[in-house]
Amino acid sequence: MKNDAAVLFGGETLDEETLNIDPSELEFVVREEKLFDAEFKTEPISYGRDVWLRFRRNRLTMVASYVVLLIIFMGIVGPYINDYTYTVQNTRLAALPPRIPGLEKLGIFDGAREITIQKTSLDRYEGTIIKYVREFQQSVRGGSVTMSVVKVNLYKYLGVEDTYYWFGSDRLGRDLFTRLWQGTRNSLILAFAVSLINLSVGLLVGSICGYYGGWIDLVIQRVMEVVWNIPYLPLTILLILMFGSGLSTLIIVFSITGWMGMASGVRIQFYRYKNREYVLASRTMGASDKRLMFKYILPNAAGTIITQMALTIPFVVFQEAGLSYLGLGMQPPNPSIGMLLADGQINLMDYPHMISFPAVVIVLLMLAFNLFGNGLRDAFNPALRQ
């Protein structure tokens, strides 16, 4: 109020006469123009589509997704691509190097290997020598012998020019290509089975702990701590002694404690969302505990659950490879990636192809699944929305 007048926001003043006007002199004015809410300029999208757009924006994650799909596809159809099975042996064709049609003409994967032999014995390989690499003198019983390093086509030397082992053969003459993809299939079956068990048990236990809390949560958490601190390797050996080695035993081994990580993640999400306004409103309206847990709270934890499942798969594959490498995993003749790595390590210096291909597959599998899981984690995180 300034000089008995009201000052409006724009600087205009109203005198006292206007302020004290008789209400009978006022009349209502009806606005003919209709007012509407502002129209959205962008297309509304669902939560799932929003997740997909954020996931697709990360090119590295998309590449990892394609690698994951390729490995899964080869694990399914790879053992049936050629004419060999993973159990058929031919000791006469043992430890042959890789040979792939078409590429052999380029000088790679041509079934050749460098061997060291006395120069006087080269006649044995006449017609199969591809290249003379070098010669050197080797001392033998006070004298010296001329040794030759030559590249020999072993398939031609053995008289099996129509045979092709794409990834070579192992010490028993089994096709490594078929065994590798059969082993990949077994490792992935194990990983997915363990992930589903961890999801089922962890989801149930985590939701109960997080929703009810109190003494229920306290008791279950103490039990989990006891089980979690049981030494892993002695427990594994004990279970293998009781049930024998095999796929089912490994599933039990990885599931005994594996569900606890899932349960902890779900529990945290339930504690985070159970006191939100929409949950309290639903409870006030009479919604049951089951409906609140699995309809209103659990969907908010979907991103965390899916991401954790994706990251569990490479962890289980790597752990299985470690156990198989120690001889505690899959047993012959059923292969796994870890078993192939263990067999290849024995012959690393003489036959490097036996370990090279399994090593490449497990590296790609670990990197691809971890990048895929990280991409899912970022895609389900609404804080990263642009």
C-alpha positions in Angstrom: 0.0 0.0 0.0 1.4 3.3 -1.1 -0.5 6.7 -0.6 -3.7 4.7 0.2 -3.4 2.8 -3.0 -2.6 -0.8 -3.7 0.5 -1.5 -5.9 0.1 -4.4 -8.3 2.9 -6.7 -9.5 3.3 -4.8 -12.8 3.7 -1.4 -11.0 0.0 -0.3 -11.6 -1.7 1.2 -8.5 -5.3 1.0 -7.4 -6.7 3.8 -5.4 -8.9 3.5 -2.3 -12.1 4.2 -4.3 -11.5 1.2 -6.5 -10.7 -1.0 -3.5 -13.9 0.0 -1.8 -16.2 -0.5 -4.7 -19.7 -1.8 -4.0 -20.1 -5.5 -4.8 -23.4 -4.8 -6.4 -21.7 -2.9 -9.2 -19.6 -6.0 -10.1 -20.6 -8.6 -12.7 -19.3 -12.0 -13.7 -17.5 -12.3 -17.0 -17.6 -15.7 -18.7 -14.5 -16.5 -20.8 -15.5 -17.8 -24.2 -12.0 -19.2 -25.0 -11.5 -22.7 -23.8 -8.2 -23.6 -22.1 -6.5 -27.0 -22.6 -3.4 -28.6 -21.2 -0.3 -28.1 -23.3 0.1 -30.8 -25.9 3.1 -33.1 -25.7 5.5 -32.5 -28.5 7.2 -35.9 -28.2 5.8 -39.4 -28.5 5.0 -41.0 -25.1 6.9 -44.2 -24.5 6.5 -47.1 -22.1 9.1 -48.1 -19.5 10.1 -51.1 -21.5 10.6 -49.1 -24.7 12.6 -46.5 -22.7 14.8 -49.3 -21.4 15.3 -50.6 -24.9 16.3 -47.2 -26.3 18.9 -46.6 -23.6 20.2 -50.2 -24.1 20.4 -49.7 -27.9 22.2 -46.4 -27.6 25.3 -48.2 -26.1 27.1 -49.6 -29.1 29.5 -51.7 -27.1 26.6 -53.3 -25.3 24.9 -54.1 -28.6 28.1 -55.7 -29.9 28.3 -57.8 -26.7 24.7 -58.8 -27.2 25.4 -60.1 -30.7 28.4 -62.1 -29.4 26.3 -63.6 -26.6 23.6 -64.6 -29.2 26.3 -66.1 -31.5 27.9 -68.2 -28.6 24.4 -69.4 -27.5 23.5 -70.3 -31.1 26.8 -72.2 -31.7 26.3 -74.0 -28.4 22.9 -75.2 -29.7 23.8 -76.1 -33.3 27.6 -76.3 -33.3 27.9 -80.0 -32.3 25.8 -80.9 -35.4 27.4 -78.8 -38.0 30.0 -81.4 -39.2 30.0 -85.2 -39.4 31.8 -85.9 -36.1 30.5 -86.4 -32.6 32.2 -85.4 -29.4 32.9 -89.0 -28.3 34.2 -90.6 -31.5 37.9 -91.4 -31.3 40.5 -92.2 -33.9 44.0 -92.4 -32.3 45.6 -92.6 -35.7 44.5 -89.0 -36.3 45.4 -87.7 -32.9 46.7 -84.2 -32.3 46.2 -83.0 -35.9 46.4 -79.2 -36.4 43.3 -77.2 -37.6 42.3 -77.5 -41.3 39.5 -75.4 -42.8 38.3 -75.7 -46.4 39.1 -72.5 -48.4 41.4 -71.0 -45.8 44.0 -73.7 -46.4 44.7 -72.1 -49.8 45.7 -68.9 -48.0 48.3 -70.7 -46.0 46.3 -70.6 -42.7 44.5 -73.5 -41.1 46.0 -75.7 -43.7 46.6 -78.7 -41.5 50.4 -78.1 -41.5 52.8 -78.1 -38.6 56.5 -77.4 -38.2 58.4 -80.5 -37.1 62.1 -80.9 -36.3 63.8 -84.0 -37.8 67.2 -85.2 -38.9 68.0 -84.0 -42.4 68.8 -87.6 -43.4 65.3 -88.7 -42.5 63.4 -86.1 -44.7 62.7 -88.8 -47.3 59.9 -90.0 -45.0 58.0 -86.8 -45.6 58.6 -86.6 -49.3 55.7 -85.0 -51.1 54.2 -83.6 -47.9 56.7 -80.9 -47.1 55.2 -77.4 -47.7 58.2 -75.3 -46.6 61.8 -75.7 -45.4 62.2 -73.4 -42.5 65.8 -73.7 -41.3 68.6 -76.0 -40.5 70.9 -76.2 -37.5 73.5 -78.4 -35.9 72.7 -80.4 -32.8 75.3 -82.1 -30.7 74.9 -85.8 -30.2 77.4 -88.0 -28.3 80.3 -85.9 -28.9 79.5 -85.2 -32.6 76.9 -83.2 -34.4 73.9 -83.9 -36.5 72.2 -81.7 -39.0 68.6 -81.1 -38.0 65.9 -79.6 -40.3 62.8 -77.7 -39.3 60.2 -78.2 -42.0 56.5 -77.4 -42.4 54.6 -80.6 -43.2 51.0 -81.2 -44.3 50.1 -83.9 -41.7 46.8 -84.7 -43.3 48.5 -85.6 -46.6 51.3 -87.5 -44.7 48.7 -89.7 -43.0 46.8 -90.2 -46.3 43.6 -88.4 -45.1 43.5 -85.5 -47.5 39.7 -85.6 -47.6 39.5 -85.1 -43.8 39.0 -81.7 -42.2 39.2 -81.0 -38.5 38.3 -77.4 -38.4 39.8 -76.8 -34.9 42.1 -79.8 -35.0 41.9 -83.0 -33.0 42.9 -83.9 -29.5 45.2 -86.5 -28.1 42.6 -89.2 -28.7 41.7 -88.1 -32.2 38.4 -86.5 -31.3 37.2 -83.4 -33.3 37.8 -80.3 -31.2 35.3 -78.2 -33.0 32.4 -80.5 -32.0 33.8 -80.9 -28.5 34.3 -77.2 -28.0 30.7 -76.3 -28.8 29.3 -79.3 -26.9 31.4 -78.1 -23.9 30.0 -74.6 -24.4 26.5 -76.0 -24.4 27.1 -77.9 -21.2 28.6 -74.8 -19.5 25.7 -72.6 -20.6 23.1 -75.2 -19.5 24.8 -75.3 -16.1 24.9 -71.5 -15.9 21.3 -70.9 -16.9 20.1 -73.7 -14.5 22.0 -72.2 -11.6 20.7 -68.7 -12.5 17.0 -69.9 -12.5 17.5 -71.7 -9.2 19.1 -68.6 -7.7 16.3 -66.4 -9.0 13.6 -68.6 -7.6 15.1 -69.1 -4.1 16.6 -65.6 -3.9 13.4 -63.9 -5.0 11.3 -65.8 -2.4 13.7 -65.3 0.5 14.7 -61.7 -0.4 11.1 -60.6 -0.7 10.1 -62.1 2.6 13.0 -60.6 4.4 12.6 -57.2 2.9 8.8 -57.0 3.2 8.3 -58.3 6.7 11.6 -57.3 8.3 11.8 -57.5 12.0 12.7 -60.9 13.6 12.0 -62.8 10.4 14.6 -60.8 8.6 17.0 -61.1 11.5 16.8 -64.9 11.7 17.1 -65.5 8.0 20.1 -63.2 7.7 21.9 -65.0 10.5 21.3 -68.3 8.8 22.5 -66.9 5.5 25.7 -65.7 7.2 26.4 -69.2 8.5 25.9 -70.9 5.1 27.8 -68.1 3.3 30.9 -68.7 5.4 31.2 -72.4 4.7 34.5 -73.0 2.9 33.6 -73.3 -0.8 36.2 -75.8 -2.0 35.9 -78.4 0.8 32.1 -78.2 0.4 32.5 -78.9 -3.3 34.8 -81.9 -2.8 32.4 -83.3 -0.2 29.4 -83.0 -2.5 31.3 -84.6 -5.4 32.3 -87.5 -3.1 28.7 -87.9 -2.0 26.9 -87.6 -5.4 29.7 -88.1 -7.9 30.9 -85.6 -10.6 28.5 -84.4 -13.2 26.1 -81.7 -14.3 23.6 -82.2 -11.5 26.2 -82.1 -8.8 27.7 -78.9 -10.1 24.2 -77.3 -10.2 23.9 -78.2 -6.5 27.3 -76.9 -5.7 26.7 -73.5 -7.3 23.2 -73.2 -6.0 23.9 -73.8 -2.3 25.2 -70.3 -1.8 24.6 -68.6 -5.1 21.0 -67.6 -4.3 22.2 -65.4 -1.4 23.4 -62.7 -3.7 20.1 -62.5 -5.4 18.2 -62.6 -2.1 20.3 -59.7 -0.8 19.6 -57.6 -3.9 15.8 -58.3 -3.7 15.8 -57.6 0.0 17.3 -54.1 -0.5 14.8 -53.2 -3.2 11.9 -54.3 -0.9 13.2 -52.1 1.9 13.5 -49.3 -0.6 10.0 -49.4 -2.0 7.7 -51.0 0.7 7.0 -47.6 2.4 6.3 -45.6 -0.7 3.0 -43.7 -0.9 1.4 -45.9 -3.5 2.2 -49.0 -1.5 0.8 -47.5 1.7 -2.3 -46.4 -0.2 -2.9 -49.9 -1.6 -2.5 -51.4 1.9 -5.0 -48.9 3.2 -7.5 -50.0 0.5 -7.1 -53.6 1.7 -4.6 -55.1 -0.7 -3.1 -58.4 0.5 0.6 -58.9 1.3 1.0 -61.1 -1.7 -0.5 -58.5 -4.0 1.7 -55.7 -2.5 4.8 -57.8 -2.8 4.5 -59.1 -6.3 2.4 -56.5 -8.0 3.5 -53.1 -6.5 7.0 -53.7 -5.1 8.6 -56.5 -7.1 8.3 -54.8 -10.6 10.5 -52.0 -9.3 13.3 -54.5 -8.6 13.0 -56.1 -12.1 16.0 -54.2 -13.4 18.3 -55.3 -10.5 17.1 -58.9 -10.8 17.6 -59.2 -14.6 21.0 -57.5 -14.4 22.1 -59.8 -11.6 21.0 -62.9 -13.5 23.0 -61.8 -16.6 26.1 -61.3 -14.5 25.6 -64.7 -12.8 26.0 -66.6 -16.0 29.7 -65.7 -16.8 30.5 -66.1 -13.1 29.2 -69.7 -13.1 30.9 -70.5 -16.4 34.2 -69.3 -15.0 33.8 -71.1 -11.7 33.0 -74.3 -13.6 36.0 -73.9 -15.8 38.2 -73.6 -12.6 36.7 -76.7 -11.1 37.1 -78.7 -14.3 40.6 -77.5 -14.6 41.3 -79.0 -11.2 39.5 -82.2 -12.2 36.4 -81.6 -10.0 34.0 -80.5 -12.7 32.5 -82.3 -15.7 34.0 -85.8 -16.3 34.9 -87.5 -19.6 33.5 -88.1 -22.1 31.2 -85.2 -21.5 33.2 -82.1 -22.2 33.2 -78.5 -20.8 35.2 -75.5 -21.5 37.2 -76.0 -18.4 38.0 -79.6 -19.3 39.2 -78.6 -22.7 41.4 -75.9 -21.2 42.9 -78.5 -18.8 43.6 -80.9 -21.6 45.1 -78.2 -23.8 47.4 -77.0 -21.0 49.1 -80.4 -20.8 50.0 -80.1 -24.5 50.5 -76.4 -24.7 54.0 -76.4 -26.0 53.5 -79.2 -28.6 49.9 -78.6 -29.7 48.9 -75.0 -28.9 45.7 -75.3 -30.9 44.2 -77.5 -28.2 44.0 -74.6 -25.8 43.8 -71.7 -28.2 40.2 -72.1 -29.3 38.7 -72.9 -25.9 40.6 -69.9 -24.5 39.2 -67.6 -27.1 35.7 -68.8 -26.5 35.8 -68.4 -22.8 37.4 -64.9 -23.1 34.7 -63.8 -25.5 32.0 -65.4 -23.3 33.2 -63.6 -20.1 33.7 -60.2 -21.8 30.4 -60.4 -23.7 28.2 -61.4 -20.8 29.8 -58.9 -18.4 29.4 -56.0 -20.9 25.8 -57.2 -21.6 25.0 -57.2 -17.9 26.5 -53.8 -17.4 24.5 -52.5 -20.3 21.3 -53.9 -18.8 22.2 -52.3 -15.5 22.6 -48.9 -17.1 19.5 -49.3 -19.2 17.3 -50.1 -16.2 18.7 -47.2 -14.2 16.2 -44.3 -14.7 18.7 -41.8 -13.3 20.6 -42.2 -16.6 17.7 -41.2 -18.8 18.4 -38.4 -21.1 
